[in-house]
């Protein structure tokens, strides 16, 4: 009878180990995916705010509005702790002209390298996106 109780104890313990061995990788993957989405969302919001700010600053400057828009958008992304940003500006020059500001962002893809462990193809090294804002240059 004592031997049966010992076998029962060890078989349950083995079941718990098997459950943990299956559940832990799933929990880790979900956690990494949430971190990826959080970083991408944060960078996207930063880029959108920078594009809007740059286009607005460029729209009120009478002297070299494209340069002012570029500087404002770049300065807005300077202190962002997550992501890499590039700014491009076009348009402007006379009252009523459109000033287009595009801020491209990228963050590292933490899941990209792990997909090969699960039989999938690599998803690349980063997640990328762009934010665009258009304002009309004001004139007096």
C-alpha positions as CSV (number, residue, x, y, z in Angstrom):
1,X,0.0,0.0,0.0
2,X,2.8,2.4,0.8
3,X,4.5,1.7,-2.6
4,X,1.2,2.6,-4.3
5,X,1.1,5.9,-2.6
6,X,4.6,6.7,-3.6
7,X,3.9,5.9,-7.3
8,X,0.8,8.0,-7.2
9,X,2.7,11.0,-5.8
10,X,5.5,10.8,-8.4
11,X,3.0,10.3,-11.3
12,X,1.2,13.5,-10.3
13,X,4.5,15.4,-10.0
14,X,5.4,14.2,-13.5
15,X,2.1,15.5,-14.8
16,X,2.7,18.9,-13.3
17,X,6.2,19.0,-14.8
18,X,4.8,18.1,-18.3
19,X,2.1,20.9,-18.0
20,X,4.8,23.4,-17.0
21,X,7.0,22.3,-19.9
22,X,4.2,23.0,-22.3
23,X,2.8,26.1,-20.8
24,X,6.0,28.0,-20.1
25,X,7.1,28.5,-23.7
26,X,3.6,29.7,-24.7
27,X,3.6,32.2,-21.9
28,X,7.1,33.5,-22.9
29,X,6.0,33.8,-26.5
30,X,2.9,35.7,-25.6
31,X,4.9,38.0,-23.3
32,X,7.5,38.8,-26.1
33,X,4.7,39.4,-28.6
34,X,3.0,41.9,-26.2
35,X,6.4,43.6,-25.8
36,X,6.7,43.9,-29.6
37,X,3.3,45.4,-29.9
38,X,3.9,47.8,-27.1
39,X,7.1,49.1,-28.7
40,X,5.5,49.4,-32.1
41,X,2.6,51.2,-30.7
42,X,4.8,53.6,-28.8
43,X,7.0,54.3,-31.8
44,X,3.9,54.8,-34.0
45,X,2.4,57.4,-31.6
46,X,5.7,59.2,-31.3
47,X,6.1,59.4,-35.1
48,X,2.5,60.6,-35.6
49,X,3.0,63.3,-33.0
50,X,6.3,64.4,-34.5
51,X,4.8,64.5,-38.0
52,X,1.9,66.6,-36.8
53,X,4.1,69.0,-34.8
54,X,6.6,69.4,-37.7
55,X,3.8,70.1,-40.2
56,X,2.2,72.6,-37.9
57,X,5.4,74.5,-37.2
58,X,6.2,74.5,-40.9
59,X,2.8,75.9,-41.8
60,X,3.2,79.0,-39.6
61,X,6.8,79.9,-40.7
62,X,7.1,82.4,-43.5
63,X,10.9,81.9,-44.0
64,X,12.0,78.4,-45.1
65,X,8.9,76.5,-43.8
66,X,10.3,73.1,-44.9
67,X,13.4,73.5,-42.9
68,X,11.4,74.6,-39.9
69,X,9.1,71.6,-40.2
70,X,12.1,69.2,-40.6
71,X,13.8,70.6,-37.5
72,X,10.6,70.5,-35.4
73,X,9.8,66.9,-36.3
74,X,13.4,65.8,-35.8
75,X,13.5,67.5,-32.4
76,X,10.3,65.9,-31.4
77,X,11.7,62.4,-31.9
78,X,15.1,63.2,-30.4
79,X,14.1,62.1,-26.8
80,X,12.0,59.1,-27.8
81,X,13.4,56.2,-25.8
82,X,12.0,53.5,-28.2
83,X,12.6,53.2,-31.9
84,X,14.6,54.8,-34.7
85,X,13.1,57.7,-36.7
86,X,13.8,59.4,-40.0
87,X,12.1,62.6,-41.2
88,X,11.3,63.8,-44.7
89,X,9.6,67.0,-45.7
90,X,8.2,68.3,-49.0
91,X,6.2,71.2,-50.2
92,X,5.7,74.7,-48.9
93,X,7.2,78.0,-50.1
94,X,4.1,80.2,-50.6
95,X,0.8,80.8,-48.7
96,X,-1.7,78.0,-49.3
97,X,1.0,75.4,-50.3
98,X,0.9,72.0,-48.6
99,X,3.7,71.0,-46.3
100,X,4.0,67.3,-46.1
101,X,5.9,65.7,-43.2
102,X,6.6,62.0,-43.1
103,X,8.2,60.4,-40.1
104,X,9.4,56.7,-40.6
105,X,9.9,54.6,-37.5
106,X,11.3,51.2,-36.8
107,X,11.7,49.0,-33.7
108,X,13.4,45.7,-33.3
109,X,11.4,42.5,-33.9
110,X,12.0,40.3,-30.8
111,X,10.0,37.4,-32.3
112,X,11.7,37.4,-35.7
113,X,14.6,35.2,-34.7
114,X,12.5,32.8,-32.6
115,X,10.2,31.7,-35.4
116,X,12.8,29.4,-36.9
117,X,12.5,27.3,-33.7
118,X,8.9,26.6,-34.5
119,X,9.4,25.7,-38.1
120,X,8.5,29.2,-39.5
121,X,10.4,31.6,-41.6
122,X,12.2,34.5,-40.0
123,X,10.0,37.6,-39.8
124,X,12.9,40.0,-40.3
125,X,14.9,42.2,-38.0
126,X,12.4,45.0,-37.3
127,X,8.9,46.3,-37.4
128,X,8.5,49.4,-39.5
129,X,5.9,52.1,-40.2
130,X,5.4,55.7,-41.2
131,X,3.3,58.6,-40.1
132,X,2.3,61.4,-42.5
133,X,0.9,64.8,-41.7
134,X,-0.2,67.6,-44.2
135,X,-0.8,71.2,-43.3
136,X,-1.3,74.3,-45.6
137,X,1.1,77.1,-45.2
138,X,-0.5,80.1,-43.7
139,X,0.0,83.5,-45.2
140,X,-0.8,87.0,-44.1
